[in-house]
Amino acid sequence: MKKTVLFLIGACLFSLISVAQEYKVVTVVESIVPMGLGRSRLIETKSDVDINALSTERTDGKTSKQNEVSRNDVKVDEFEETKLLNFYSAIGINFQNIASNDAVITAKIMELSKDGWKLAFVTSAVESDAGKEDGNGIFITRLFFTR
């Protein structure tokens, strides 16, 4: 009987520990606009968000109450912004800028790791320069951490 009670207490504690996880997303935006005209940043939010206050439900697949949620309610005021360098310089791809950005991103990962965060997974996407008439584009990477 004692073993059963101890086992149940241990199982309850383990389930509480495994459920109580935190997540963090760090976003890296690297500009591919030539001549240093773009803005490249590493962004980490410092605010909590009430997801339920920003969400609505559709019951018929068409009617939405999203117009009742103000865009200002979605925006957070507290975030950390770390400057990065753009991929392109006046003459093309700048490999020193890429290496510098890698060093900054690595430093951020190491800082979060020291604070107990573990890198869980990474996603990335690109909106590249569409040619002579475009001149715009970004490379975005999202780093997902857990602890």
C-alpha positions in Angstrom: 0.0 0.0 0.0 2.8 2.4 0.9 4.5 1.8 -2.5 1.3 2.5 -4.3 0.8 5.8 -2.5 4.4 6.8 -3.1 4.0 5.9 -6.8 0.9 7.9 -7.2 2.4 11.0 -5.5 5.5 10.6 -7.7 3.4 10.3 -10.8 1.4 13.4 -9.9 4.5 15.4 -9.3 6.1 14.3 -12.6 3.0 15.2 -14.5 2.9 18.7 -12.9 6.6 19.2 -13.8 6.2 18.0 -17.4 3.1 20.2 -17.9 4.7 23.4 -16.5 6.7 24.3 -19.5 7.6 27.8 -20.8 8.1 28.6 -24.5 9.9 31.5 -26.1 10.2 32.6 -29.7 13.2 34.7 -30.9 12.8 36.1 -34.4 15.8 37.0 -36.7 15.0 39.4 -39.5 17.8 39.9 -42.0 17.3 42.3 -44.8 18.4 41.6 -48.3 17.9 45.1 -49.5 21.1 46.4 -51.2 23.2 49.4 -50.0 22.4 48.9 -46.3 19.0 50.5 -46.7 17.1 47.6 -45.0 16.8 47.0 -41.3 18.0 43.7 -39.8 17.1 42.8 -36.2 17.0 40.0 -33.7 13.6 40.4 -31.8 12.6 38.9 -28.4 9.3 39.8 -26.8 9.3 40.7 -23.1 5.5 40.8 -22.7 2.9 38.3 -21.9 -0.1 38.1 -24.2 -3.7 37.1 -23.3 -4.4 34.9 -26.4 -8.1 34.6 -25.5 -8.6 38.4 -25.6 -7.4 38.4 -29.2 -9.3 35.3 -30.5 -12.8 34.9 -31.9 -14.7 31.9 -33.1 -16.5 31.3 -36.4 -19.6 29.1 -36.1 -20.7 29.1 -39.8 -17.2 29.3 -41.4 -18.0 32.8 -42.7 -19.1 35.2 -40.0 -16.1 36.7 -38.1 -15.9 39.0 -35.1 -12.2 39.8 -35.7 -13.2 43.5 -36.4 -13.9 43.6 -32.6 -10.2 43.0 -31.9 -8.2 46.1 -32.3 -4.8 45.8 -34.0 -3.4 47.9 -31.1 -4.5 45.2 -28.7 -2.3 42.7 -30.5 0.9 44.9 -30.4 3.3 44.4 -27.5 5.3 47.4 -26.1 8.0 45.5 -24.4 10.6 43.7 -26.6 14.3 43.5 -26.9 15.7 44.6 -30.3 19.3 43.7 -31.2 20.8 45.3 -34.3 22.1 43.0 -37.1 23.8 43.7 -40.4 22.2 43.5 -43.8 23.1 40.6 -46.1 23.9 43.0 -49.0 26.3 45.9 -49.3 26.8 48.2 -52.2 28.6 45.5 -54.3 26.5 42.4 -53.4 26.4 39.8 -50.7 28.6 40.8 -47.8 30.0 37.6 -46.2 31.5 39.5 -43.3 28.0 40.8 -42.4 26.7 37.2 -42.5 29.5 36.0 -40.2 28.9 38.9 -37.9 25.2 38.1 -37.7 26.0 34.5 -37.0 28.1 35.6 -34.0 25.3 37.7 -32.6 22.7 35.0 -33.1 25.1 32.4 -31.4 25.6 34.8 -28.5 21.9 35.1 -28.0 21.4 31.3 -28.1 24.2 30.9 -25.6 22.7 33.6 -23.3 19.3 31.9 -23.3 20.9 28.5 -22.8 22.7 29.9 -19.7 19.2 31.0 -18.5 17.9 27.4 -18.8 16.3 27.7 -22.2 16.8 24.9 -24.7 16.5 25.4 -28.5 13.6 23.1 -29.5 13.4 23.8 -33.2 14.0 26.4 -36.0 11.9 27.6 -38.9 12.9 30.0 -41.7 11.5 31.7 -44.8 12.6 34.2 -47.3 10.9 36.9 -49.4 13.7 37.5 -51.9 14.4 40.2 -54.3 12.2 39.7 -57.3 14.5 41.3 -59.8 15.4 44.8 -61.1 12.1 46.5 -60.2 11.8 45.0 -56.7 14.8 45.7 -54.5 13.1 44.4 -51.4 13.3 41.3 -49.4 13.9 39.7 -46.0 15.2 36.4 -44.6 13.4 35.5 -41.4 14.2 32.8 -38.9 12.3 31.9 -35.9 14.1 30.1 -33.0 11.7 28.3 -30.6 13.0 27.7 -27.1 11.5 25.7 -24.2 12.4 25.3 -20.5 
